């Protein structure tokens, strides 16, 4: 699952550079507040808008020093702190805003949830998303992000329920379709997953990773040509070493071994330590009877992943064909020790 964080346009984009303070108000609308606190608050909003985050924090802090119950100043100071990567400071301010708003600030909970997720406090973040939803049952993003946490902890059915709700509220929520597809994939609902990935790219044609996910799902269903087309679309938008590897695997399945080698080579060019692509390229070379070339690739795969059991198994088969029986047996033994039972069949010839 690929998770992209985005919030409503008038509040804090806590996981991107487009972070905006909310509630840009005129002085006269903050009834009951000290005039100086209001003025400082509005000054902080203006400085934030011009990306002077330190200046905004200073103004919000002064406003708070004058009026310690000014929860919107705490909220916006937290947003500015987050922009400066002071996540703990942001969480403190969001918590203060929750207390001072007498538990009535939906945005405060949602902002704290995003910040808590950023530092890995996923359980606490999920609770805050839940609180946001209880205050606003139509908060599509809160459902979406809570669904993402449920996905990460393996609660796929519950994640799907949250993604369902996000989509009901926001029918064009492409990211929710993509992530729901990934949850369905984990539950082996491949047709449902493919349908969700297709909907995601229909709604957002520039979503490269959704095309890649679709390709993997079509490959899972045995539609190699459809998978390659999906990978092609993904790579036209953005090059990615995983997508090259996956397209190469689909070409391998279609017995286009040279095409597979080309894609695996592009994969390792983008990520030189990607052991899987080296192993896969070795397998394609093996099919073309380039056994020495295959061994060279298996060597690299094992260099980058010393516990890559299948690379040992495959290298053993290639060594056998160049009459390196001793080396083959040693590799098969390593494969068995790493958990590949299939290696035992080959070891029988080593006795």
C-alpha positions in Angstrom: 0.0 0.0 0.0 1.2 3.4 -0.8 0.1 6.0 1.6 -0.1 9.7 0.7 -1.2 12.2 3.4 -3.4 15.1 2.4 -5.9 17.2 4.4 -8.6 19.6 3.7 -7.5 22.7 1.8 -8.1 25.2 4.6 -6.3 23.3 7.3 -2.8 22.0 8.0 -1.2 19.8 5.4 0.9 18.1 8.0 2.7 15.7 5.7 3.6 18.0 2.8 5.1 21.3 2.2 1.7 22.9 1.6 0.9 23.5 5.3 -1.6 26.3 5.8 -2.8 27.7 9.1 -6.6 27.7 9.5 -9.1 30.4 10.5 -7.6 33.5 9.0 -9.9 36.0 10.7 -10.4 39.7 11.1 -9.6 41.2 14.5 -13.2 42.0 15.1 -14.4 38.5 14.9 -12.6 37.2 17.9 -15.1 38.4 20.4 -14.1 38.5 24.0 -10.4 38.3 23.4 -7.8 40.9 24.5 -7.3 43.2 21.5 -3.5 42.7 21.7 -3.8 38.9 21.7 -6.1 39.2 18.6 -3.6 41.4 16.8 -0.7 39.0 17.5 -2.8 36.0 16.5 -3.6 37.6 13.1 0.0 38.7 12.7 1.0 35.0 13.3 -1.5 33.9 10.6 0.0 36.4 8.1 3.6 35.4 8.9 2.6 31.7 8.5 1.1 32.4 5.1 4.4 34.0 4.0 6.3 30.9 5.4 7.9 32.8 8.2 7.2 30.0 10.6 9.5 31.2 13.4 7.9 34.6 13.3 4.5 33.0 13.4 5.4 30.9 16.4 6.7 34.0 18.2 3.4 35.8 17.6 1.3 32.9 18.6 3.4 32.5 21.8 2.9 36.2 22.7 -0.8 35.9 22.1 -0.9 32.8 24.4 1.1 34.7 27.1 -1.6 37.3 27.1 -4.5 34.9 26.9 -3.6 31.4 28.1 -7.0 30.0 27.0 -6.6 31.0 23.4 -6.9 27.5 21.9 -6.7 28.5 18.3 -3.3 30.1 19.0 -2.1 26.8 20.4 -3.5 25.0 17.4 -1.8 27.2 14.9 1.4 27.3 16.8 1.4 23.5 16.7 0.9 23.6 13.0 3.9 26.0 12.6 6.0 23.9 14.9 5.3 20.8 12.7 6.4 22.7 9.7 9.8 23.2 11.4 9.8 19.5 12.3 9.3 20.1 16.0 6.7 17.2 16.1 6.8 16.8 19.9 6.2 20.5 20.4 3.4 20.3 17.9 1.8 17.4 19.8 2.0 19.4 23.0 0.3 22.4 21.4 -2.4 20.2 19.8 -3.1 18.6 23.2 -3.4 22.0 24.8 -5.8 23.1 22.2 -7.9 20.1 22.8 -8.1 20.8 26.6 -8.7 24.5 26.1 -11.5 23.9 23.6 -13.2 21.7 26.1 -12.9 18.7 23.8 -14.8 20.3 21.0 -12.1 20.9 18.4 -12.3 18.4 15.6 -9.3 19.8 13.8 -7.2 19.7 17.0 -7.7 15.9 17.2 -7.1 15.4 13.6 -3.9 17.4 13.6 -2.6 15.5 16.7 -3.4 12.3 14.9 -1.3 13.2 12.0 1.6 14.3 14.2 1.4 11.2 16.3 1.5 9.0 13.2 4.6 10.8 12.1 6.5 9.7 15.1 5.2 6.2 15.0 2.6 6.4 17.7 0.1 4.6 15.6 -2.3 3.4 18.3 -2.6 6.9 19.7 -3.0 8.3 16.2 -5.8 5.8 15.5 -7.6 6.9 18.7 -7.4 10.5 17.6 -8.7 9.7 14.1 -11.6 7.8 15.9 -12.3 10.9 18.0 -12.3 13.0 14.8 -14.8 10.7 13.2 -17.0 10.7 16.3 -17.1 14.5 16.1 -17.5 14.5 12.3 -18.8 11.3 10.7 -18.2 12.8 7.3 -14.4 13.2 7.7 -13.2 11.1 4.8 -9.5 11.7 5.5 -9.8 10.5 9.1 -11.4 7.2 7.9 -8.7 6.9 5.2 -5.7 7.4 7.6 -7.2 5.2 10.3 -7.7 2.6 7.6 -4.0 2.9 6.7 -3.0 2.1 10.3 -5.4 -0.9 10.4 -3.7 -2.1 7.2 -0.3 -1.8 8.7 -1.2 -3.9 11.7 -2.8 -6.6 9.5 -6.5 -5.7 10.3 -7.4 -5.9 6.6 -11.2 -6.3 7.0 -11.4 -3.4 9.3 -9.2 -1.3 7.0 -11.5 -2.1 4.1 -14.4 -0.8 6.2 -12.7 2.5 6.8 -11.7 2.8 3.2 -15.3 2.0 2.3 -16.5 4.9 4.5 -13.9 7.3 3.0 -15.1 6.4 -0.5 -18.8 6.8 0.4 -18.1 10.3 1.7 -15.6 11.2 -1.1 -16.4 9.1 -4.2 -13.4 10.4 -6.1 -10.9 9.5 -3.4 -8.4 7.7 -5.7 -5.9 7.0 -2.8 -8.6 5.2 -0.8 -9.4 3.0 -3.9 -5.8 2.2 -4.2 -5.3 1.3 -0.6 -8.6 -0.6 -0.4 -7.3 -2.6 -3.3 -4.1 -3.4 -1.4 -6.1 -4.6 1.6 -8.3 -6.8 -0.7 -5.1 -8.2 -2.2 -3.9 -9.2 1.3 -7.2 -11.1 1.7 -6.6 -12.8 -1.7 -9.5 -11.0 -3.3 -7.6 -10.4 -6.5 -10.5 -9.5 -8.7 -11.7 -6.9 -6.1 -8.2 -5.6 -5.8 -7.8 -5.2 -9.5 -11.1 -3.4 -9.8 -10.1 -0.9 -7.1 -6.7 -0.3 -8.7 -8.4 0.3 -12.1 -10.8 2.8 -10.4 -7.9 4.6 -8.8 -6.1 5.2 -12.1 -9.4 6.2 -13.7 -9.8 8.9 -11.1 -6.1 9.9 -11.1 -4.4 8.9 -14.3 -1.0 10.2 -13.1 -0.9 7.8 -10.1 2.1 5.7 -11.1 2.1 3.3 -8.1 -1.6 2.4 -8.7 -0.8 1.3 -12.3 2.1 -0.7 -10.8 -0.2 -2.3 -8.2 -2.7 -3.0 -11.0 0.0 -4.7 -13.0 1.0 -6.9 -10.1 -2.6 -7.9 -9.6 -3.2 -8.7 -13.2 0.0 -10.8 -13.2 -1.4 -12.6 -10.1 -4.5 -13.4 -12.2 -2.4 -14.7 -15.1 -3.0 -11.7 -17.4 0.7 -11.1 -18.3 0.0 -8.9 -21.3 -2.4 -6.7 -19.3 0.1 -6.6 -16.5 2.8 -5.3 -18.9 0.5 -2.7 -20.2 -0.2 -1.5 -16.7 3.5 -1.4 -15.9 4.2 0.5 -19.1 1.7 3.1 -18.0 3.3 3.4 -14.6 6.8 3.8 -16.0 5.7 6.4 -18.5 4.7 8.5 -15.5 7.7 7.7 -13.3 10.6 5.4 -13.4 10.8 3.0 -10.4 13.1 0.1 -9.8 10.3 -2.1 -8.4 8.1 -1.5 -11.4 11.0 -2.4 -13.8 11.6 -5.6 -11.8 7.9 -6.5 -11.9 7.5 -5.8 -15.6 10.6 -7.9 -16.1 9.0 -10.7 -14.2 5.9 -10.6 -16.4 8.1 -10.7 -19.5 9.9 -13.7 -18.0 6.5 -15.4 -17.6 5.9 -14.8 -21.3 9.3 -16.3 -22.1 10.6 -13.0 -23.3 13.9 -13.5 -21.5 15.9 -10.8 -23.3 13.1 -8.3 -22.6 13.1 -9.5 -18.9 16.9 -9.0 -18.7 16.6 -5.5 -20.1 14.0 -4.6 -17.4 16.0 -6.2 -14.5 19.1 -4.3 -15.7 17.1 -1.0 -15.5 15.9 -2.0 -12.0 19.5 -2.4 -10.7 20.6 0.7 -12.5 18.1 2.6 -10.3 18.9 0.6 -7.2 22.3 -1.0 -7.4 21.9 -3.2 -4.3 18.5 -4.7 -5.3 19.2 -8.4 -4.7 15.9 -9.6 -6.1 16.4 -8.1 -9.5 19.9 -9.6 -9.7 18.5 -13.0 -8.9 15.7 -12.5 -11.5 18.2 -11.4 -14.1 20.3 -14.4 -13.3 17.2 -16.7 -13.9 16.5 -15.1 -17.3 20.2 -15.5 -18.3 19.9 -19.1 -17.1 17.0 -19.6 -19.5 19.1 -18.3 -22.3 21.9 -20.8 -21.3 24.2 -18.0 -20.3 25.2 -19.9 -17.1 28.3 -17.9 -16.3 26.3 -14.7 -16.6 23.6 -16.2 -14.4 26.2 -17.1 -11.8 27.6 -13.6 -11.8 24.1 -12.2 -11.1 23.4 -14.8 -8.4 26.8 -13.8 -6.8 25.6 -10.2 -6.7 22.2 -11.1 -5.2 23.9 -13.1 -2.5 26.4 -10.3 -1.9 23.6 -7.9 -1.1 21.5 -10.5 0.7 23.6 -13.2 2.3 20.5 -15.1 3.4 18.8 -15.2 -0.1 18.0 -18.9 -0.1 16.6 -19.0 -3.7 19.7 -17.3 -5.1 21.8 -20.1 -3.5 19.5 -22.7 -5.0 19.5 -21.1 -8.4 23.3 -20.6 -8.4 23.7 -24.2 -7.5 21.8 -25.3 -10.6 23.9 -23.0 -12.8 27.1 -24.3 -11.3 26.0 -27.9 -12.0 25.6 -27.0 -15.7 29.2 -25.7 -15.9 30.3 -28.9 -14.1 31.2 -27.3 -10.8 29.6 -30.1 -8.8 31.3 -29.2 -5.6 30.2 -25.6 -5.8 26.6 -26.7 -6.7 26.3 -29.0 -3.7 27.6 -26.3 -1.4 25.0 -23.8 -2.7 22.2 -26.3 -2.4 23.3 -27.1 1.2 23.1 -23.4 2.0 19.7 -23.1 0.4 18.4 -26.0 2.6 20.0 -24.5 5.7 18.1 -21.3 4.9 14.8 -23.1 4.7 14.3 -24.1 1.0 13.2 -27.7 1.2 13.4 -28.1 -2.6 17.2 -28.0 -2.2 17.1 -31.5 -0.6 16.1 -33.0 -3.9 19.3 -31.7 -5.5 21.4 -32.7 -2.5 20.6 -36.3 -3.2 22.9 -36.2 -6.1 25.7 -34.9 -4.0 26.1 -38.1 -1.9 
